[in-house]
Amino acid sequence: MTWMFQVALPFGSGVLALELVPVPATAAPPVAVLVWDGGQVTPACDRSAELARNVAAYLGRDAFEADAPLSIRIGLRRGPDDRALIADISKVGEDGKVIGVRSVSAGGTCETLDDPLTLVVALMLDAPPEEAPPAPAPTAEPPVPPEPSQPDPLESDPSPEDTNSEPGFALISAGLGSSAGLLPFPNYGPRLQIELKPRRFWGISLSGLALVGSHTDLPGSGSIDFRLIQAGAALCPLDTLRDRNWFALCAGAEIAWIEADGSGLSPHRRRTDWTLSPSLQLQAARQVVGPLLLGGMLGVSFPISRNRYVYRDIDGSSHLAFEVASPALVLGVFAAFKLH
């Protein structure tokens, strides 16, 4: 608080009067600590030094200090199309509460954020400071302090629903699969899958698998060749594509057609069976370039009917050649293409 002297000199003979008038001090312009979080954006992006220089040139003063009570936090992320850069700007008070949040987007390079970030941060720091309260009047009753006002949210503050909601996407994949338990091992064959992830709903998975190359030699002479064609559908409570990583955990059911074909047996025998299996699947992939993802899957099937395949020797005795296992493992690697 500073004091200003006023002097009153009436005309003629009189008395010299002095009056002390309080002058409120001017609050200093706000400064803040700049916190830059590049996240997992690739390639790495750090424009904190350029932002500090640009804001200082815009305001005509230094806007950032190491021990300032306010904080300006910049968080980077990629847009849903993995091209645009998005910066989330938060203004945090001395008590740790968020005063305001803004988001700006730019092109695919780090430098394109300079202009929109400079404007938004400068406006956050250029808000008029709070005036110092006037000196209390000399009255018998104490003055009633004004109620503290809550800061108004910025117009573009994201709601919690918009922040937590991920955009939908679709994947189509092709790869190589194998099973331990559905057929005698080793076996191999193509595996196809379509993954649909609507916004604000679980993922939907449709898959197909064909296995060949499974062979069982019988004692003495003869063998049995096995083939399998399987189709399945599942719901995925966990189905997320974030920071170029895709994870999915799905539960569903599969129906399989199995053929066993005897070779070198007399008489020749061929048998076909159908089996229904509840299943669980865990899949993970990495978006390596553009819309292309590479990954793998691990599945567990629980066949309801455990088919048994037996043969008779020359003495007429029955022997077990193979029995479907429950649970049975399904493994695979794949390449996927992101449609949108």
C-alpha positions in Angstrom: 0.0 0.0 0.0 1.3 3.5 -0.9 0.2 6.8 0.5 -0.4 10.1 -1.3 -0.3 13.4 0.5 -2.9 16.1 -0.4 -2.4 19.7 0.7 -5.4 22.1 1.2 -4.5 25.8 1.3 -7.6 28.1 1.6 -7.4 31.7 0.5 -6.6 34.3 3.1 -5.6 33.3 6.6 -6.3 29.7 7.4 -4.8 26.5 8.5 -2.7 24.1 6.5 -4.5 20.8 6.2 -2.9 17.4 5.3 -4.9 14.4 4.2 -3.6 10.9 3.7 -5.4 9.1 0.8 -4.7 5.4 0.3 -3.8 4.3 -3.2 -4.3 0.6 -3.9 -1.2 -1.3 -5.2 -1.3 -2.6 -8.8 -1.2 -6.4 -9.0 1.7 -7.9 -11.0 0.7 -9.6 -14.2 0.3 -13.4 -13.9 3.3 -15.7 -14.6 3.3 -19.5 -14.7 5.4 -22.6 -14.8 5.5 -24.3 -18.2 5.1 -28.1 -18.1 5.5 -29.9 -21.5 4.4 -33.5 -21.9 5.1 -35.0 -25.3 3.4 -38.3 -24.4 4.1 -41.1 -26.8 3.9 -39.0 -29.9 6.4 -40.1 -32.5 8.6 -38.5 -33.7 9.4 -36.8 -30.4 8.0 -33.2 -30.2 9.3 -30.5 -27.7 8.5 -26.9 -28.6 8.5 -25.6 -25.0 11.4 -23.1 -25.7 9.8 -21.8 -28.8 6.4 -21.4 -27.0 8.0 -19.4 -24.2 9.7 -17.0 -26.7 6.5 -16.6 -28.7 4.3 -15.9 -25.7 6.8 -13.4 -24.3 6.8 -11.6 -27.7 3.0 -11.6 -27.8 2.6 -10.2 -24.2 5.6 -8.0 -24.2 7.0 -9.6 -21.0 8.3 -12.9 -19.7 5.4 -15.1 -19.0 7.1 -18.1 -17.4 9.1 -18.5 -14.1 10.4 -21.6 -12.3 8.6 -20.8 -9.0 5.4 -19.2 -10.3 2.1 -20.1 -8.4 0.3 -21.0 -11.7 1.1 -23.9 -14.1 0.4 -24.2 -17.8 0.5 -27.9 -18.8 0.8 -29.0 -22.4 -0.1 -32.6 -23.3 0.3 -34.0 -26.8 -1.6 -36.8 -28.5 -2.4 -38.0 -32.0 -5.8 -37.5 -33.5 -8.1 -40.5 -34.5 -6.6 -40.6 -38.0 -3.0 -40.7 -36.5 -2.1 -37.7 -38.6 -3.1 -34.5 -36.9 -1.4 -33.4 -33.6 -3.6 -32.4 -30.8 -2.4 -30.3 -27.8 -4.5 -30.2 -24.5 -3.7 -27.0 -22.5 -4.5 -26.9 -18.8 -4.3 -23.9 -16.5 -3.7 -25.1 -12.9 -3.9 -22.9 -9.9 -1.7 -22.7 -6.9 -4.0 -25.1 -5.0 -3.7 -27.7 -7.7 -7.2 -27.2 -9.1 -7.7 -27.0 -12.9 -8.9 -23.5 -13.8 -9.4 -24.1 -17.5 -8.7 -26.5 -20.3 -8.4 -25.9 -24.0 -7.5 -28.1 -27.0 -6.0 -27.1 -30.3 -5.1 -29.2 -33.3 -2.7 -28.7 -36.1 -1.0 -30.6 -39.0 1.1 -33.7 -38.7 4.4 -31.9 -37.8 5.4 -30.4 -34.4 6.0 -26.9 -35.8 2.4 -26.4 -36.9 1.3 -26.2 -33.2 3.4 -23.0 -32.6 0.8 -20.4 -33.7 -2.4 -21.9 -32.1 -0.5 -22.7 -28.9 0.9 -19.2 -28.6 -2.5 -17.6 -29.0 -4.3 -19.8 -26.4 -1.5 -19.7 -23.8 -1.2 -15.9 -24.1 -4.9 -15.5 -23.6 -4.8 -17.7 -20.5 -2.0 -15.6 -19.0 -3.4 -12.2 -20.1 -6.5 -12.4 -18.0 -7.0 -9.3 -15.9 -5.6 -9.8 -12.4 -7.9 -9.6 -9.3 -8.0 -6.2 -7.7 -6.8 -5.8 -4.2 -9.7 -5.4 -1.7 -10.3 -1.8 -0.5 -9.3 -0.7 3.0 -12.2 -1.2 5.5 -14.2 1.9 6.4 -13.9 3.0 10.0 -17.4 1.8 11.1 -18.6 -0.1 14.1 -19.7 -3.1 12.2 -17.1 -5.3 10.4 -17.5 -5.5 6.6 -19.0 -8.7 5.2 -16.4 -10.4 3.0 -17.6 -11.0 -0.6 -18.3 -14.6 -1.5 -15.5 -16.2 -3.6 -16.5 -16.6 -7.2 -15.8 -19.8 -9.1 -13.8 -19.3 -12.3 -16.0 -19.7 -15.4 -15.1 -22.8 -17.5 -13.8 -22.1 -21.0 -16.2 -22.6 -23.8 -14.3 -25.5 -25.3 -13.8 -27.5 -22.1 -14.1 -31.2 -23.0 -16.8 -33.1 -21.1 -15.8 -36.3 -19.3 -17.9 -38.3 -21.8 -16.0 -36.8 -24.8 -12.7 -37.4 -23.1 -13.2 -41.1 -22.3 -15.0 -42.0 -25.5 -12.7 -43.6 -28.1 -13.5 -43.3 -31.8 -14.7 -46.5 -33.6 -12.6 -48.4 -36.0 -12.5 -51.6 -38.1 -9.7 -54.1 -38.8 -9.4 -56.9 -41.4 -6.6 -59.4 -40.8 -5.0 -62.4 -42.4 -2.4 -64.7 -41.0 -1.3 -68.2 -40.1 -2.8 -70.3 -37.3 -2.2 -73.6 -35.5 -3.8 -75.6 -32.7 -2.7 -78.0 -30.0 -5.7 -80.1 -29.0 -8.2 -79.7 -31.8 -6.1 -81.8 -34.1 -3.0 -83.8 -33.7 0.0 -81.5 -33.7 1.7 -80.2 -35.8 -0.9 -78.6 -38.0 -1.2 -75.2 -39.8 -3.4 -73.2 -42.0 -4.8 -69.7 -42.9 -6.7 -67.6 -40.5 -9.0 -64.7 -41.4 -10.6 -62.2 -39.1 -12.8 -59.0 -39.2 -12.9 -56.8 -36.2 -15.6 -54.1 -35.8 -15.4 -51.6 -32.9 -18.4 -49.2 -32.7 -18.1 -46.1 -30.6 -19.4 -46.5 -27.1 -19.9 -50.3 -27.5 -18.0 -53.6 -27.3 -16.0 -54.8 -30.2 -17.4 -57.5 -32.5 -15.1 -60.2 -33.9 -15.7 -62.6 -36.8 -13.1 -65.2 -37.6 -12.4 -68.3 -39.8 -9.6 -70.9 -39.5 -8.7 -73.9 -41.8 -6.1 -76.4 -40.6 -4.3 -79.1 -42.6 -1.1 -81.1 -42.3 -2.3 -83.1 -39.3 -1.2 -86.7 -39.5 -1.2 -89.7 -37.2 0.7 -92.9 -38.0 -0.8 -96.1 -36.8 1.2 -99.1 -35.4 2.1 -101.6 -38.1 0.7 -99.9 -41.2 -1.8 -97.2 -42.1 -2.3 -93.6 -40.9 -5.1 -91.0 -40.4 -5.1 -87.5 -41.9 -7.1 -84.8 -40.2 -8.5 -81.5 -41.6 -10.5 -78.8 -39.8 -12.6 -75.8 -40.9 -13.7 -73.5 -38.1 -15.9 -70.3 -37.9 -16.4 -68.2 -34.8 -18.0 -65.0 -33.5 -17.2 -63.1 -30.3 -17.8 -60.0 -28.2 -14.8 -58.0 -27.0 -15.3 -56.0 -23.7 -11.7 -54.9 -24.0 -11.0 -53.6 -27.6 -8.8 -50.5 -27.8 -6.5 -48.9 -30.3 -4.5 -46.2 -28.6 -1.0 -44.8 -29.3 -0.7 -47.2 -32.3 -1.2 -50.3 -30.0 -4.2 -52.6 -30.4 -5.4 -54.9 -27.6 -8.5 -57.0 -27.6 -9.9 -59.6 -25.1 -12.9 -61.5 -26.5 -15.3 -64.2 -25.5 -17.5 -66.1 -27.9 -18.3 -69.5 -29.6 -16.8 -71.5 -32.5 -18.2 -74.2 -34.7 -15.8 -76.6 -36.3 -16.0 -79.3 -39.0 -13.4 -82.1 -38.6 -12.6 -84.7 -41.2 -10.6 -87.9 -40.4 -9.4 -89.8 -43.5 -7.8 -93.2 -43.2 -4.9 -94.1 -45.4 -3.5 -97.7 -45.9 -6.4 -99.2 -44.0 -8.6 -102.0 -45.0 -11.4 -101.2 -45.4 -10.9 -97.5 -46.2 -12.6 -95.3 -43.6 -13.5 -91.6 -43.7 -15.3 -89.8 -40.8 -16.7 -86.2 -40.4 -17.8 -84.6 -37.2 -19.1 -81.2 -36.0 -18.2 -79.7 -32.7 -19.3 -76.5 -30.8 -16.8 -74.7 -28.5 -17.0 -71.7 -26.2 -13.8 -69.8 -26.5 -11.6 -67.0 -25.1 -9.1 -64.9 -27.2 -6.4 -62.4 -26.5 -5.0 -60.4 -29.4 -2.3 -57.7 -29.6 -0.8 -55.8 -32.5 1.4 -52.8 -33.2 0.6 -50.2 -36.0 4.0 -50.2 -37.8 3.4 -48.0 -40.8 0.3 -46.3 -42.1 -2.8 -48.5 -41.6 -0.7 -51.7 -41.3 -0.6 -53.6 -38.0 1.4 -56.7 -37.1 0.6 -58.9 -34.1 -0.4 -62.3 -32.7 -3.2 -64.1 -30.9 -3.7 -66.7 -28.2 -7.0 -68.5 -27.9 -8.5 -71.2 -25.7 -11.4 -73.4 -26.9 -13.5 -75.6 -24.8 -15.1 -78.3 -27.1 -18.4 -79.5 -25.8 -18.1 -82.9 -27.5 -14.6 -84.5 -27.2 -14.6 -86.6 -30.4 -12.6 -89.9 -30.2 -11.0 -91.6 -33.2 -10.2 -95.3 -32.8 -8.9 -98.1 -35.0 -8.9 -101.9 -34.9 -5.8 -104.0 -35.3 -5.6 -107.3 -37.1 -6.7 -109.1 -33.9 -9.9 -106.9 -33.8 -8.9 -105.0 -30.7 -9.8 -101.2 -30.6 -7.1 -98.6 -29.9 -7.3 -94.8 -29.5 -5.6 -92.9 -32.3 -6.7 -89.3 -31.2 -9.1 -87.6 -28.9 -10.1 -83.8 -29.1 -8.8 -82.0 -26.0 -10.8 -79.7 -23.9 -9.4 -77.1 -23.4 -7.5 -76.8 -26.6 -5.0 -74.0 -27.6 -5.1 -71.9 -30.8 -2.1 -69.8 -31.8 -1.6 -67.4 -34.6 0.3 -64.5 -36.1 -1.3 -62.0 -38.5 -1.1 -58.8 -40.5 -4.1 -56.4 -40.1 -5.3 -53.4 -42.1 -7.1 -50.6 -40.4 -10.0 -49.5 -42.5 -10.9 -46.3 -40.6 
